[in-house]
Amino acid sequence: MTTPSRRVRVLFDEIAIARRNEELAGEIAASRPEELLVVAVLKGSFMFAADLLRALHRSGLSPQVEFVHLSSYRTGTVSTGQVEILRDVQSEVRGRDVLLVDDILESGRTLVFAKDLLMARGAKRVMTAVLLEKPGRRAVTIDADFVGFQCPDAFVVGYGMDAAHAYRQLPFVGLVDFDNQEPDLFGGT
């Protein structure tokens, strides 16, 4: 399998992301969470979650970490509107503060689904942190408690986010330059 060789323009560079992660950790610490459980939504949030966890440690917090793998896309590039649990949280959430970490808040379906699931399981409080927010794309009503960056309405890759399983390894968030080459392969713009 070959990796696409399209040029990627930097939208948010490594330095800006690192700085914002430290700021977010300070904001989260200021919310005074108790028995904090960080739940990272896989796959796209893995880099953001890892860096945010280290920043939370530097802010004096000692959260436990869990993962949930949700999908509303399956094999396509357009959301089906139905969220499926591919891997569930294993830890007890009852009576705990939970920080749900996701890469991007677009339609909001995945975040609402995960938040409702954790609340139904007895979490004391479920806060949400997203690296990117596209406010104009909401299909449901939800606002993230902690937002890294406002994102233009464009398809982004890097820092854990992919296009056809490529670009996750990039240390920055970028825009793929399609040069009139099959933009539908990557879901748009």
Backbone as JSON, one array per atom type, in Angstrom:
{
  "sequence": "MTTPSRRVRVLFDEIAIARRNEELAGEIAASRPEELLVVAVLKGSFMFAADLLRALHRSGLSPQVEFVHLSSYRTGTVSTGQVEILRDVQSEVRGRDVLLVDDILESGRTLVFAKDLLMARGAKRVMTAVLLEKPGRRAVTIDADFVGFQCPDAFVVGYGMDAAHAYRQLPFVGLVDFDNQEPDLFGGT",
  "N": [[0.85, -1.18, 0.0], [0.61, 2.16, -0.87], [1.49, 5.42, 0.3], [-0.4, 8.38, -0.02], [0.9, 11.05, -2.03], [0.47, 13.78, -1.73], [0.76, 17.31, -1.25], [0.8, 18.85, 1.95], [-0.53, 21.56, 3.59], [0.4, 23.52, 6.34], [-1.74, 24.14, 9.01], [-2.11, 24.42, 11.81], [0.74, 24.62, 13.63], [3.39, 22.63, 15.2], [4.41, 24.02, 17.45], [2.39, 25.86, 18.13], [0.35, 24.05, 18.75], [1.46, 22.64, 20.94], [1.72, 24.74, 22.8], [-0.97, 25.44, 23.11], [-2.0, 23.07, 24.19], [-0.83, 23.11, 26.75], [-2.1, 25.37, 27.8], [-4.79, 24.49, 27.74], [-4.61, 22.37, 29.57], [-4.16, 23.8, 31.92], [-6.61, 25.16, 32.1], [-8.34, 23.0, 32.43], [-7.38, 21.9, 34.83], [-8.06, 24.0, 36.5], [-10.75, 23.63, 36.71], [-11.04, 21.91, 38.73], [-11.16, 18.94, 38.87], [-12.29, 15.8, 40.23], [-11.14, 12.57, 41.1], [-10.32, 12.04, 38.45], [-10.94, 10.72, 35.25], [-9.66, 10.27, 32.17], [-10.97, 9.9, 29.01], [-10.14, 8.89, 25.97], [-11.19, 9.34, 22.65], [-10.93, 7.1, 20.16], [-9.96, 6.83, 16.72], [-8.66, 9.14, 16.07], [-7.96, 10.99, 18.14], [-5.64, 10.22, 19.44], [-2.96, 11.32, 19.48], [-3.37, 13.96, 20.4], [-4.62, 13.39, 22.86], [-2.52, 12.05, 24.22], [-0.52, 14.06, 24.4], [-1.97, 16.02, 25.79], [-2.49, 14.67, 28.18], [0.12, 14.51, 29.29], [0.53, 17.22, 29.67], [-1.49, 17.73, 31.52], [-0.47, 16.33, 33.68], [1.78, 17.92, 34.24], [0.37, 20.07, 35.14], [-0.36, 19.35, 37.61], [-2.26, 17.35, 37.92], [-3.4, 13.92, 38.19], [-4.6, 11.96, 36.3], [-6.49, 8.97, 35.53], [-6.48, 6.81, 32.64], [-8.41, 5.95, 29.83], [-9.88, 4.36, 26.93], [-12.1, 4.74, 24.21], [-13.55, 3.46, 21.34], [-15.2, 4.72, 18.78], [-17.44, 4.92, 16.0], [-18.86, 6.6, 13.26], [-18.53, 6.49, 10.71], [-17.45, 4.15, 9.62], [-16.37, 2.43, 6.84], [-16.51, 4.49, 5.05], [-16.3, 7.97, 3.92], [-18.11, 9.78, 4.67], [-20.26, 10.62, 7.28], [-22.48, 8.24, 8.71], [-24.4, 8.92, 10.43], [-25.2, 7.32, 12.46], [-23.88, 6.18, 15.45], [-21.49, 3.82, 16.41], [-20.24, 1.55, 18.88], [-17.07, 0.44, 18.88], [-15.0, -0.3, 20.52], [-15.22, -0.46, 23.94], [-15.21, 1.51, 26.99], [-13.42, 0.3, 29.77], [-13.11, 0.83, 32.48], [-14.64, 1.68, 35.65], [-16.97, 4.29, 35.79], [-18.76, 5.47, 37.43], [-19.67, 8.01, 39.68], [-17.43, 9.55, 39.19], [-15.39, 12.26, 37.88], [-15.19, 12.81, 34.47], [-13.16, 13.3, 31.66], [-13.73, 13.68, 28.43], [-12.02, 13.19, 25.52], [-11.54, 14.31, 22.29], [-10.67, 14.48, 18.78], [-11.86, 16.27, 16.91], [-14.64, 18.44, 16.8], [-17.39, 18.31, 15.0], [-20.09, 17.48, 13.55], [-21.07, 16.7, 15.98], [-22.33, 14.41, 16.81], [-20.9, 12.07, 17.63], [-19.6, 12.93, 19.98], [-21.8, 13.7, 21.6], [-23.08, 11.22, 21.82], [-21.1, 9.7, 23.2], [-20.8, 11.22, 25.56], [-23.42, 11.11, 26.65], [-23.57, 8.34, 27.06], [-21.58, 7.91, 29.05], [-22.58, 9.51, 31.13], [-24.99, 8.15, 31.61], [-23.97, 5.89, 32.71], [-23.33, 6.72, 35.19], [-21.4, 8.72, 35.69], [-20.1, 11.45, 37.54], [-19.61, 13.95, 36.49], [-19.23, 14.91, 33.13], [-16.89, 16.22, 31.17], [-15.83, 17.86, 28.16], [-13.17, 17.84, 25.83], [-11.77, 19.11, 22.96], [-9.56, 19.09, 20.2], [-9.96, 20.51, 17.82], [-12.56, 22.62, 16.57], [-15.39, 22.88, 14.54], [-17.63, 25.06, 14.23], [-19.82, 25.6, 12.51], [-20.86, 23.2, 11.59], [-22.6, 21.64, 13.1], [-24.85, 19.02, 13.86], [-26.23, 18.28, 16.0], [-27.03, 19.52, 19.31], [-24.4, 20.67, 21.08], [-21.7, 21.89, 22.97], [-18.23, 22.06, 23.29], [-16.4, 21.81, 26.34], [-13.74, 22.52, 26.56], [-11.7, 23.86, 24.14], [-9.31, 23.51, 21.66], [-8.61, 24.82, 19.11], [-10.4, 26.94, 16.82], [-11.6, 25.78, 13.79], [-11.31, 26.04, 10.26], [-13.89, 25.37, 7.81], [-12.91, 22.88, 6.44], [-11.26, 19.96, 5.16], [-9.2, 18.36, 7.37], [-5.96, 17.05, 8.3], [-3.45, 15.08, 9.98], [-1.57, 15.1, 13.1], [-2.74, 12.92, 14.33], [-5.13, 12.71, 12.94], [-6.65, 11.43, 9.96], [-6.59, 10.76, 6.38], [-7.95, 8.51, 4.42], [-6.45, 6.62, 5.85], [-3.93, 7.72, 5.9], [-1.43, 10.19, 6.79], [-1.72, 10.48, 9.61], [0.57, 10.53, 11.21], [1.76, 13.01, 11.07], [3.21, 15.84, 12.71], [1.74, 18.12, 13.0], [-1.32, 19.98, 12.34], [-2.89, 19.93, 9.27], [-3.85, 20.97, 5.91], [-4.83, 19.15, 3.09], [-3.45, 19.46, -0.1], [-5.18, 19.19, -2.89], [-4.9, 19.6, -5.64], [-6.73, 19.37, -7.78], [-7.14, 16.61, -7.78], [-9.03, 13.95, -7.29], [-10.7, 14.8, -4.88], [-12.86, 13.66, -3.51], [-12.02, 11.21, -2.53], [-10.92, 11.84, -0.11], [-12.98, 12.94, 1.26], [-14.0, 15.52, 0.64], [-13.48, 19.02, 0.29]],
  "CA": [[0.0, 0.0, 0.0], [1.41, 3.38, -0.94], [0.95, 6.6, 0.96], [-0.61, 9.48, -0.96], [2.02, 11.99, -2.05], [-0.04, 15.13, -1.89], [1.34, 18.31, -0.36], [-0.06, 19.23, 3.06], [-0.24, 22.9, 4.09], [0.27, 23.6, 7.79], [-2.79, 25.0, 9.54], [-1.66, 24.67, 13.19], [2.04, 23.96, 13.72], [3.74, 21.92, 16.45], [4.6, 24.96, 18.56], [1.06, 26.37, 18.51], [-0.39, 22.95, 19.37], [2.06, 22.4, 22.26], [1.34, 25.88, 23.65], [-2.41, 25.36, 23.41], [-2.2, 21.94, 25.1], [-0.49, 23.57, 28.11], [-3.18, 26.26, 28.23], [-5.96, 23.66, 28.01], [-4.37, 21.64, 30.82], [-4.39, 24.76, 33.0], [-8.06, 25.39, 32.19], [-8.95, 21.78, 32.96], [-6.98, 21.83, 36.24], [-8.82, 25.03, 37.21], [-12.11, 23.13, 36.92], [-10.91, 21.11, 39.96], [-11.76, 17.61, 38.73], [-12.05, 14.82, 41.29], [-11.05, 11.19, 40.59], [-10.41, 12.27, 37.0], [-10.72, 9.68, 34.26], [-9.6, 10.8, 30.81], [-11.39, 8.91, 28.03], [-9.77, 9.34, 24.62], [-11.97, 8.75, 21.58], [-10.03, 6.61, 19.11], [-8.53, 6.8, 16.62], [-8.11, 10.46, 15.75], [-7.5, 11.82, 19.25], [-4.56, 9.59, 20.2], [-1.83, 12.24, 19.7], [-3.86, 15.04, 21.24], [-4.82, 12.85, 24.21], [-1.21, 11.78, 24.83], [0.13, 15.33, 24.75], [-2.79, 16.66, 26.81], [-2.25, 13.95, 29.44], [1.4, 14.96, 29.83], [0.33, 18.6, 30.13], [-2.29, 17.64, 32.74], [0.48, 15.93, 34.73], [2.56, 19.11, 34.59], [-0.54, 20.99, 35.84], [-0.61, 18.82, 38.94], [-3.3, 16.33, 37.94], [-2.98, 12.53, 38.01], [-5.77, 11.24, 35.81], [-6.41, 7.64, 34.93], [-6.71, 6.93, 31.2], [-9.19, 4.92, 29.17], [-10.1, 4.6, 25.51], [-13.32, 4.26, 23.59], [-13.43, 3.54, 19.88], [-16.53, 4.94, 18.23], [-17.41, 5.23, 14.57], [-20.08, 6.88, 12.51], [-18.08, 6.49, 9.32], [-17.08, 2.8, 9.18], [-15.37, 2.46, 5.78], [-16.73, 5.63, 4.17], [-15.75, 9.28, 4.29], [-19.24, 10.59, 5.08], [-20.9, 10.04, 8.45], [-23.76, 7.55, 8.52], [-25.33, 9.49, 11.39], [-25.36, 6.32, 13.52], [-22.61, 5.95, 16.14], [-21.31, 2.45, 16.88], [-19.13, 1.32, 19.8], [-16.18, -0.61, 18.39], [-14.27, -0.69, 21.73], [-15.85, 0.25, 25.04], [-14.45, 1.85, 28.2], [-13.38, -0.83, 30.7], [-13.09, 1.3, 33.87], [-15.86, 2.18, 36.29], [-17.09, 5.74, 35.71], [-19.75, 5.91, 38.43], [-19.21, 8.93, 40.72], [-16.16, 10.18, 38.83], [-15.31, 13.28, 36.84], [-14.64, 12.23, 33.25], [-12.8, 14.23, 30.59], [-13.83, 13.02, 27.14], [-11.08, 13.88, 24.63], [-11.73, 13.95, 20.89], [-9.86, 15.28, 17.89], [-12.56, 17.36, 16.24], [-16.08, 18.55, 17.01], [-18.03, 18.75, 13.77], [-21.55, 17.29, 13.67], [-21.35, 16.55, 17.4], [-23.01, 13.15, 17.1], [-20.03, 11.16, 18.39], [-19.37, 13.48, 21.32], [-23.06, 13.59, 22.34], [-23.27, 9.8, 22.1], [-20.15, 9.29, 24.24], [-21.13, 11.93, 26.79], [-24.65, 10.52, 27.17], [-23.23, 7.0, 27.51], [-20.85, 8.01, 30.31], [-23.51, 10.03, 32.14], [-25.92, 7.07, 31.91], [-23.24, 4.93, 33.54], [-23.19, 7.28, 36.53], [-20.32, 9.7, 35.89], [-20.52, 12.63, 38.29], [-19.54, 15.06, 35.53], [-18.51, 14.59, 31.9], [-16.41, 17.41, 30.47], [-15.33, 17.51, 26.83], [-12.05, 18.6, 25.3], [-11.52, 18.81, 21.55], [-8.47, 19.86, 19.62], [-10.51, 21.4, 16.8], [-14.01, 22.79, 16.54], [-15.99, 23.48, 13.35], [-18.95, 25.42, 14.76], [-20.88, 25.65, 11.51], [-21.19, 21.87, 11.09], [-23.36, 20.9, 14.12], [-26.11, 18.35, 13.56], [-26.86, 18.15, 17.32], [-26.64, 20.62, 20.19], [-23.34, 20.4, 22.05], [-20.53, 22.76, 22.96], [-17.13, 21.47, 24.05], [-15.98, 22.59, 27.5], [-12.38, 22.98, 26.31], [-11.46, 23.82, 22.7], [-7.97, 23.91, 21.26], [-8.63, 25.81, 18.04], [-11.5, 27.01, 15.86], [-11.09, 25.23, 12.54], [-12.11, 26.38, 9.08], [-14.68, 24.27, 7.27], [-12.07, 22.22, 5.46], [-10.84, 18.64, 5.6], [-7.87, 18.48, 7.99], [-5.23, 15.82, 8.57], [-2.26, 15.21, 10.81], [-1.7, 15.1, 14.56], [-3.66, 11.83, 14.65], [-6.27, 12.66, 12.02], [-6.21, 10.81, 8.71], [-7.34, 10.73, 5.14], [-7.72, 7.17, 3.87], [-5.43, 6.0, 6.72], [-2.63, 8.39, 5.73], [-1.17, 11.49, 7.41], [-1.86, 10.52, 11.07], [1.87, 10.71, 11.84], [2.25, 14.38, 10.98], [3.22, 16.49, 14.02], [0.95, 19.35, 12.89], [-2.62, 19.85, 11.66], [-2.75, 20.55, 7.96], [-4.84, 20.85, 4.84], [-4.27, 18.46, 1.94], [-3.56, 20.16, -1.38], [-5.68, 18.17, -3.79], [-4.48, 19.86, -7.02], [-7.77, 18.81, -8.66], [-7.01, 15.16, -7.85], [-9.92, 13.11, -6.51], [-10.96, 15.24, -3.51], [-13.84, 12.81, -2.84], [-11.29, 10.16, -1.83], [-10.64, 12.33, 1.22], [-14.17, 13.45, 1.91], [-14.46, 16.89, 0.4], [-12.79, 20.2, -0.2]],
  "C": [[0.89, 1.24, 0.0], [0.7, 4.51, -0.23], [0.74, 7.69, -0.07], [0.53, 10.49, -0.88], [1.54, 13.4, -2.35], [0.63, 16.05, -0.88], [0.31, 18.66, 0.71], [0.4, 20.6, 3.56], [-0.5, 22.95, 5.59], [-0.82, 24.6, 8.17], [-2.45, 25.41, 10.98], [-0.36, 23.9, 13.38], [2.29, 23.36, 15.1], [3.83, 22.86, 17.64], [3.25, 25.49, 19.05], [0.26, 25.28, 19.22], [0.14, 22.69, 20.78], [1.66, 23.5, 23.25], [-0.13, 25.77, 24.07], [-2.71, 24.18, 24.34], [-1.89, 22.33, 26.54], [-1.58, 24.48, 28.66], [-4.44, 25.47, 28.58], [-5.8, 22.91, 29.32], [-4.59, 22.55, 32.02], [-5.86, 25.03, 33.2], [-8.76, 24.18, 32.82], [-8.63, 21.65, 34.45], [-7.78, 22.84, 37.07], [-10.26, 24.6, 37.46], [-12.18, 22.18, 38.12], [-11.57, 19.74, 39.85], [-11.36, 16.68, 39.89], [-12.11, 13.41, 40.69], [-11.13, 11.2, 39.06], [-10.05, 11.03, 36.19], [-10.75, 10.36, 32.9], [-9.97, 9.66, 29.87], [-11.11, 9.49, 26.64], [-10.61, 8.59, 23.6], [-11.02, 8.38, 20.45], [-10.71, 6.68, 17.76], [-7.93, 8.2, 16.58], [-7.52, 11.24, 16.9], [-6.23, 11.31, 19.92], [-3.38, 10.52, 20.45], [-2.22, 13.37, 20.64], [-4.01, 14.56, 22.68], [-3.49, 12.61, 24.91], [-0.53, 13.07, 25.27], [-0.65, 16.06, 25.84], [-2.59, 15.98, 28.17], [-0.93, 14.37, 30.09], [1.28, 16.39, 30.37], [-0.51, 18.62, 31.42], [-1.41, 17.23, 33.92], [1.3, 17.14, 35.19], [1.71, 20.15, 35.32], [-0.94, 20.47, 37.22], [-1.71, 17.78, 39.04], [-2.71, 14.94, 37.69], [-4.15, 11.7, 37.51], [-5.46, 9.79, 35.46], [-6.82, 7.8, 33.47], [-7.47, 5.7, 30.7], [-9.37, 5.31, 27.71], [-11.47, 4.05, 25.12], [-13.13, 4.44, 22.09], [-14.85, 3.58, 19.32], [-16.41, 5.24, 16.75], [-18.8, 5.57, 14.07], [-19.76, 6.88, 11.03], [-17.91, 5.08, 8.76], [-16.06, 2.92, 8.06], [-15.51, 3.67, 4.86], [-16.07, 6.9, 4.66], [-16.85, 10.24, 4.71], [-19.93, 9.88, 6.24], [-22.22, 9.4, 8.1], [-24.83, 8.16, 9.41], [-25.62, 8.56, 12.55], [-24.0, 6.03, 14.13], [-22.59, 4.52, 16.67], [-20.14, 2.41, 17.85], [-18.32, 0.16, 19.25], [-15.31, -1.16, 19.53], [-14.8, 0.17, 22.86], [-14.86, 0.55, 26.17], [-14.54, 0.66, 29.16], [-13.51, -0.4, 32.17], [-14.47, 1.74, 34.34], [-15.87, 3.71, 36.21], [-18.01, 6.32, 36.77], [-19.09, 6.8, 39.49], [-17.93, 9.67, 40.4], [-16.36, 11.35, 37.88], [-14.61, 12.64, 35.64], [-14.34, 13.37, 32.28], [-12.77, 13.42, 29.31], [-13.0, 13.83, 26.15], [-11.28, 13.38, 23.21], [-10.92, 14.9, 20.01], [-10.6, 16.49, 17.34], [-14.07, 17.29, 16.54], [-16.68, 19.16, 15.75], [-19.54, 18.63, 13.92], [-21.95, 17.22, 15.14], [-21.96, 15.22, 17.78], [-22.17, 12.22, 17.97], [-19.85, 11.65, 19.81], [-20.64, 13.4, 22.18], [-23.3, 12.14, 22.75], [-22.39, 9.36, 23.27], [-20.48, 9.95, 25.58], [-22.38, 11.34, 27.44], [-24.4, 9.13, 27.73], [-22.56, 7.03, 28.88], [-21.73, 8.55, 31.44], [-24.5, 8.93, 32.57], [-25.27, 6.0, 32.8], [-22.87, 5.51, 34.9], [-22.03, 8.22, 36.76], [-20.88, 10.91, 36.62], [-20.6, 13.84, 37.35], [-18.76, 14.57, 34.33], [-18.19, 15.91, 31.22], [-15.85, 16.95, 29.13], [-14.19, 18.44, 26.44], [-11.82, 18.15, 23.87], [-10.36, 19.67, 21.06], [-9.02, 20.92, 18.67], [-12.02, 21.46, 16.89], [-14.39, 23.48, 15.23], [-17.42, 23.85, 13.73], [-20.08, 25.4, 13.76], [-21.38, 24.3, 11.05], [-22.08, 21.05, 12.04], [-24.64, 20.3, 13.57], [-26.92, 18.16, 14.85], [-26.36, 19.3, 18.19], [-25.61, 20.15, 21.2], [-22.25, 21.45, 21.86], [-19.46, 22.06, 23.78], [-16.78, 22.39, 25.21], [-14.61, 23.22, 27.28], [-12.07, 22.78, 24.82], [-10.05, 24.3, 22.41], [-8.0, 25.06, 20.26], [-9.96, 25.77, 17.29], [-10.91, 26.62, 14.52], [-11.95, 25.69, 11.37], [-12.87, 25.14, 8.59], [-13.93, 23.64, 6.1], [-11.66, 20.86, 6.02], [-9.4, 18.73, 6.1], [-7.28, 17.11, 8.28], [-4.06, 16.13, 9.5], [-2.6, 15.22, 12.28], [-2.77, 14.09, 14.99], [-4.82, 11.67, 13.69], [-5.8, 12.2, 10.64], [-7.1, 11.14, 7.53], [-6.99, 9.41, 4.5], [-6.53, 6.49, 4.55], [-4.03, 6.59, 6.54], [-2.62, 9.68, 6.53], [-1.3, 11.55, 8.94], [-0.56, 10.91, 11.77], [2.38, 12.15, 11.83], [2.17, 15.07, 12.34], [2.45, 17.81, 14.06], [-0.4, 19.02, 12.29], [-2.5, 20.6, 10.34], [-3.92, 20.3, 7.04], [-4.18, 20.17, 3.66], [-4.51, 19.29, 0.69], [-3.94, 19.13, -2.44], [-5.27, 18.38, -5.24], [-5.43, 19.23, -8.03], [-7.68, 17.3, -8.8], [-7.95, 14.51, -6.85], [-10.19, 13.59, -5.09], [-11.97, 14.36, -2.78], [-13.2, 11.65, -2.1], [-11.06, 10.54, -0.38], [-11.82, 13.04, 1.84], [-14.49, 14.91, 1.67], [-13.43, 17.81, -0.16], [-11.66, 19.99, -1.15]]
}
